[in-house]
Amino acid sequence: MNRLDTLTGLRFPAAFVVFLYHASLLAFLGVPWLSNSSAVTTYYDAVAHAGALGVTFFFVLSGFVLTWSARDTDTAPRFWRRRFLKIVPNYVLVWALAMVVFAAPFTDMTIGLLNLFMVQVWYPDFAINFGVNPAGWSLGVEAVFYLLFPVLLHWIKKIPAHRLNLWVAAVAAGIIATPLLSELLVPAGTAMMDTEPDTSVNQYFFSYILPLPRVLDFALGILVARSVMAGRWRNIGMVWSGVLLVASYAVGYFTPPIYSTRAVCVVPAALLIAAGAIADNEGRFTLFRNRVMVWLGDISFAFYLVHYTVMVGVWKLLGGASYSVPGAVGLMVLCMGVGILASWALYALIERPITRRWSNPKKKPVAERPAAAAPLPLAAPGAVD
């Protein structure tokens, strides 16, 4: 299979919409960067489900790309080793940076440690889910995906090719039904979201944050990848997939938040991911395959992790003032530039060197093996790693 440069390039727009969403939350989280209260509300309303779109896209994309690049000779421990080395060093470093920049005075030890060990997503409490680094919760969900991936891929590979699209439809239906089931089955409780006063924290947690329901998003990506690889996918192309994604985002304005944050955009996101992979596999031009977009895609994981910390840090360094709308726009442009530079540094100095150096255990040269090991070729293949 070919490299998926288009999907790499698409990663940065997905991270960017999360950046836009988190900027809208600053005023609700003790960072009064916008002096006009009506502008705060207007901006939040405009991007209220942009962050959820980006996260859902990443969850489906993760399943798709891991399946596309899976190696037949791979083992679960090797896979987990690569994922650990790619994710954890950046995550821990940004966790520490967030604690230093803004979180430590407001974070007790329990919340800090739950976030450090990526288990914050198992508690129906927003103070825990979004503690320390608000972007970090999705990595707690991804960690569950990675643990389950070898098993999920093994099962999904057993599905006959002609039934793959039926499974895609069934899993997509399950994702779309999850918000409804959360409203019907999960007690609403008394806690309501600060930004969405009509939405229950418990029900939102079950539908959007809890890892087990979100495994369906990841499984959808695996199934779509298998369908594309088996030649069973009905491709509508990137243009129409993109149009549907934009249209679904617009539909989100007319649906309750618990639906717009996940159910509305997931199918168009899967269509766009499949269309991008097919375009790359066929060598066709796309807007996201150029060198700049691929580079931005390469640093997008680091950008996703560090952008909120950068926003708060830059705002503090500039004096913690409130700005008019033009000034606030300028502040966000500056934060964007600093965030990209910080992401580049994380990618170039931490993520890439670590993954290149330790992702794959190196076999010892034959000359270094003890003489007693000579009969080992008679053993079963793979007995020695």
C-alpha positions in Angstrom: 0.0 0.0 0.0 1.1 3.5 -0.8 1.9 6.3 1.7 -1.1 8.3 2.7 0.2 11.8 2.4 -3.3 13.2 1.9 -4.4 11.8 5.2 -1.3 13.2 6.8 -2.1 16.6 5.4 -5.7 16.4 6.6 -4.5 15.9 10.2 -3.6 19.6 10.6 -6.9 21.1 9.6 -8.5 18.6 12.1 -6.1 19.9 14.8 -6.8 23.5 13.7 -10.5 23.3 14.3 -9.8 21.9 17.8 -7.5 25.0 18.3 -10.4 27.3 17.3 -12.8 25.5 19.7 -10.4 25.7 22.6 -9.8 29.4 22.0 -13.6 29.8 22.4 -13.4 28.1 25.8 -10.7 30.4 27.2 -13.2 32.9 28.6 -15.1 30.1 30.4 -11.9 28.7 31.9 -10.5 31.8 33.6 -8.7 33.5 30.7 -10.6 36.7 29.8 -8.8 37.4 26.5 -11.9 38.9 24.9 -13.2 42.1 26.5 -16.6 42.0 24.7 -18.9 39.5 26.4 -21.2 39.3 23.4 -18.2 38.5 21.2 -17.3 35.7 23.5 -20.8 34.2 23.1 -20.9 34.8 19.4 -17.5 33.2 18.9 -18.4 30.2 21.0 -21.7 29.6 19.2 -19.8 29.7 15.8 -17.3 27.0 16.8 -19.3 25.1 19.4 -18.9 21.7 17.8 -15.7 22.3 15.8 -13.6 20.6 18.4 -15.8 17.6 18.5 -15.6 17.3 14.7 -11.8 17.4 14.9 -11.7 14.7 17.6 -14.1 12.4 15.8 -12.1 12.8 12.6 -9.0 11.8 14.5 -10.6 8.7 16.1 -11.8 7.4 12.8 -8.5 8.3 11.1 -6.6 6.5 13.7 -8.4 3.2 13.1 -8.0 3.7 9.3 -4.3 4.5 9.3 -3.3 1.8 11.8 -5.1 -0.8 9.7 -3.6 0.5 6.4 -0.1 0.3 7.8 -0.5 -3.0 9.8 2.2 -5.5 9.2 1.3 -9.2 8.8 4.4 -10.2 10.7 3.7 -7.7 13.6 3.0 -8.7 17.1 0.9 -7.0 19.7 3.8 -6.1 22.0 5.7 -4.5 19.1 2.7 -2.5 18.1 2.1 -1.3 21.7 5.8 -0.4 22.0 5.6 1.8 18.9 2.4 3.5 20.1 3.8 4.1 23.6 7.0 5.7 22.2 5.1 7.9 19.8 2.5 9.1 22.3 3.7 9.1 25.8 6.9 11.2 25.7 5.1 14.2 24.2 2.1 13.7 26.4 4.1 13.6 29.6 6.2 16.6 28.6 3.2 18.7 27.7 1.5 17.6 30.9 4.4 19.0 32.9 4.5 22.1 30.8 0.8 22.7 31.4 1.3 22.2 35.1 4.0 24.9 35.1 2.2 27.4 32.9 -1.3 27.4 34.5 -2.6 24.2 36.0 -0.6 23.6 39.2 -2.4 26.2 41.4 -5.8 24.8 40.5 -5.1 21.0 40.3 -5.0 18.7 43.3 -2.7 15.7 43.2 -5.4 13.2 42.4 -6.6 15.0 39.3 -3.0 15.6 38.2 -2.0 12.0 38.5 -5.2 10.7 36.8 -4.4 12.9 33.9 -0.7 12.0 33.9 -1.6 8.3 33.6 -4.3 8.9 31.0 -7.2 7.4 33.1 -9.1 10.7 33.4 -11.6 9.5 30.9 -13.2 6.9 33.2 -14.7 9.5 35.6 -17.9 11.4 34.9 -16.5 14.7 36.1 -15.3 17.4 33.8 -12.8 18.7 36.3 -11.1 15.4 36.0 -11.7 14.8 32.3 -10.3 18.1 31.2 -7.9 18.7 34.1 -4.3 19.9 33.5 -4.3 19.9 29.7 -7.9 20.0 28.3 -6.7 18.4 25.0 -5.2 15.4 26.8 -8.5 13.5 27.5 -8.6 12.2 23.9 -5.2 10.5 24.4 -6.8 8.6 27.3 -9.4 7.3 24.8 -6.8 6.6 22.2 -4.8 4.5 24.7 -7.8 2.2 25.0 -8.0 2.0 21.2 -4.3 1.0 21.0 -4.8 -1.7 23.6 -7.7 -3.2 21.7 -6.4 -2.7 18.2 -4.7 -6.1 17.8 -7.9 -7.9 18.8 -10.2 -5.7 16.8 -8.1 -6.1 13.7 -7.9 -9.9 14.2 -11.7 -10.0 14.4 -12.4 -7.6 11.5 -10.0 -9.5 9.2 -12.3 -12.5 9.6 -15.3 -10.6 8.1 -15.8 -11.7 4.5 -15.1 -8.9 2.0 -18.7 -8.8 0.7 -20.0 -8.1 4.2 -17.6 -5.3 5.2 -19.8 -2.5 4.1 -22.7 -4.0 6.0 -20.6 -3.9 9.1 -19.6 -0.3 8.3 -23.2 0.7 8.1 -24.0 -1.2 11.4 -21.2 0.5 13.3 -22.0 3.9 11.9 -25.6 3.4 13.0 -24.3 2.4 16.5 -22.3 5.7 16.7 -25.3 7.8 15.6 -27.5 6.0 18.1 -25.2 6.5 21.0 -26.4 10.0 22.0 -30.0 8.8 21.9 -29.1 5.8 24.1 -27.3 8.0 26.5 -30.4 10.2 26.9 -32.6 7.2 27.3 -30.5 5.1 29.6 -28.1 7.3 31.5 -29.6 9.3 34.5 -29.3 13.0 33.7 -28.3 13.9 37.3 -28.2 17.5 38.5 -24.9 18.6 36.9 -25.3 20.5 33.6 -22.6 21.8 31.3 -21.5 25.4 31.9 -21.4 26.1 28.1 -24.6 24.1 27.3 -26.9 24.5 30.3 -29.5 22.1 28.9 -27.0 19.2 28.5 -26.4 16.7 31.3 -22.8 16.2 32.2 -23.5 12.5 32.8 -25.1 11.9 29.4 -22.5 13.9 27.5 -19.8 12.0 29.3 -21.3 8.7 28.3 -21.8 9.7 24.6 -18.7 11.7 24.0 -15.9 11.0 26.5 -16.2 7.4 27.9 -13.8 5.2 25.9 -16.0 2.2 25.4 -18.7 3.8 23.3 -16.0 5.7 21.3 -14.4 2.4 20.4 -17.1 2.4 17.7 -15.4 5.4 16.0 -12.1 3.6 16.0 -13.7 0.4 14.7 -15.4 2.3 12.0 -12.0 3.5 10.8 -10.7 -0.1 10.8 -13.7 -1.4 8.8 -13.5 1.4 6.3 -9.8 0.7 5.7 -10.5 -3.0 5.2 -13.3 -2.2 2.8 -11.0 0.1 0.8 -8.2 -2.4 0.8 -10.6 -5.1 -0.4 -11.8 -3.0 -3.2 -15.4 -3.0 -1.8 -15.7 0.7 -0.9 -17.9 3.0 -3.0 -15.9 6.2 -3.3 -17.6 9.5 -3.8 -14.4 11.5 -4.1 -12.8 14.1 -1.9 -14.9 17.0 -3.2 -18.3 15.5 -2.4 -17.0 14.1 0.8 -15.8 17.5 1.8 -19.1 19.1 0.8 -20.9 16.6 3.0 -18.6 17.2 5.9 -19.3 21.0 5.7 -23.0 20.4 5.3 -23.1 18.1 8.3 -21.3 20.7 10.4 -24.0 23.2 9.4 -26.6 20.7 10.4 -25.0 20.5 13.8 -26.2 24.0 14.5 -29.8 22.7 14.5 -29.2 19.6 16.6 -28.7 19.3 20.4 -25.0 19.4 21.4 -25.0 15.8 22.5 -25.7 14.9 18.8 -23.7 17.6 17.0 -20.5 16.6 18.8 -20.4 13.1 17.4 -23.3 11.7 15.5 -23.8 14.3 12.8 -20.3 14.4 11.3 -18.9 10.9 11.7 -20.1 9.4 8.3 -18.9 12.3 6.2 -15.6 12.2 8.1 -15.2 8.5 7.2 -16.1 9.2 3.6 -13.4 11.9 3.4 -10.8 9.7 4.9 -11.5 6.9 2.5 -11.5 9.3 -0.5 -8.1 10.7 0.5 -6.6 7.2 0.9 -8.0 6.1 -2.5 -6.6 9.3 -4.1 -3.2 8.6 -2.7 -3.2 5.0 -3.6 -4.1 5.9 -7.2 -1.5 8.7 -7.3 -4.1 11.5 -7.9 -3.6 15.1 -7.0 -5.1 16.4 -3.8 -4.8 19.8 -2.0 -3.3 18.1 1.1 -0.4 16.2 -0.5 1.9 19.1 -0.9 5.1 19.4 1.2 3.8 22.1 3.5 0.6 20.3 4.4 2.4 17.0 4.9 4.9 18.8 7.2 2.1 20.4 9.2 0.4 17.0 9.4 3.6 15.5 10.8 3.7 18.0 13.6 -0.1 17.9 14.1 0.0 15.5 17.1 2.4 17.8 18.9 0.3 20.8 17.9 -2.8 19.1 19.2 -1.2 18.4 22.6 0.5 21.8 23.1 -1.8 24.4 21.6 -4.0 25.1 24.7 -0.9 25.5 26.9 0.6 27.9 24.3 -2.5 30.0 24.2 -2.6 30.5 28.0 1.2 30.9 28.1 1.3 33.6 25.4 -1.7 35.4 27.0 0.1 35.5 30.4 3.4 36.6 28.9 1.6 39.5 27.2 0.3 40.7 30.6 -3.0 38.8 30.8 -5.0 41.6 29.3 -8.5 41.6 27.7 -8.5 42.6 24.0 -11.0 44.0 21.6 -12.0 41.7 18.7 -9.2 42.8 16.4 -6.7 42.5 19.2 -8.0 39.1 20.1 -7.7 37.9 16.5 -4.1 39.1 16.5 -3.5 37.3 19.8 -4.8 34.0 18.3 -2.7 34.4 15.1 0.4 34.9 17.4 -0.6 31.9 19.4 -1.0 29.9 16.2 2.5 30.8 15.1 4.0 30.0 18.5 2.1 26.8 18.6 3.4 25.7 15.3 7.0 26.5 16.3 6.6 24.7 19.7 5.1 21.7 17.8 8.0 21.6 15.4 10.4 21.6 18.3 8.5 18.7 20.0 8.4 16.7 16.8 12.0 17.3 15.8 13.6 17.0 19.3 11.3 14.5 21.1 8.8 12.5 18.9 10.8 11.7 15.8 14.2 10.9 17.5 12.5 8.6 20.1 10.4 6.8 17.6 13.3 6.3 15.1 15.7 5.1 17.8 13.5 2.8 19.9 10.3 1.9 18.0 11.8 -1.3 16.6 14.0 -3.5 18.7 17.2 -4.3 16.9 18.4 -7.8 16.5 21.9 -8.6 17.7 24.5 -9.2 15.0 25.1 -12.9 14.4 28.8 -12.6 15.6 27.5 -11.4 19.0 25.3 -14.5 19.6 26.8 -17.2 21.8 27.9 -20.4 20.1 25.2 -22.4 21.9 22.6 -20.6 19.9 23.6 -22.3 16.7 20.8 -24.9 16.7 18.1 -22.3 17.0 17.2 -22.1 13.3 15.5 -25.5 13.9 13.1 -23.8 16.2 9.7 -22.5 15.1 9.9 -19.2 13.1 9.7 -16.2 15.3 10.9 -18.1 18.4 13.8 -15.6 18.6 13.3 -11.9 18.2 
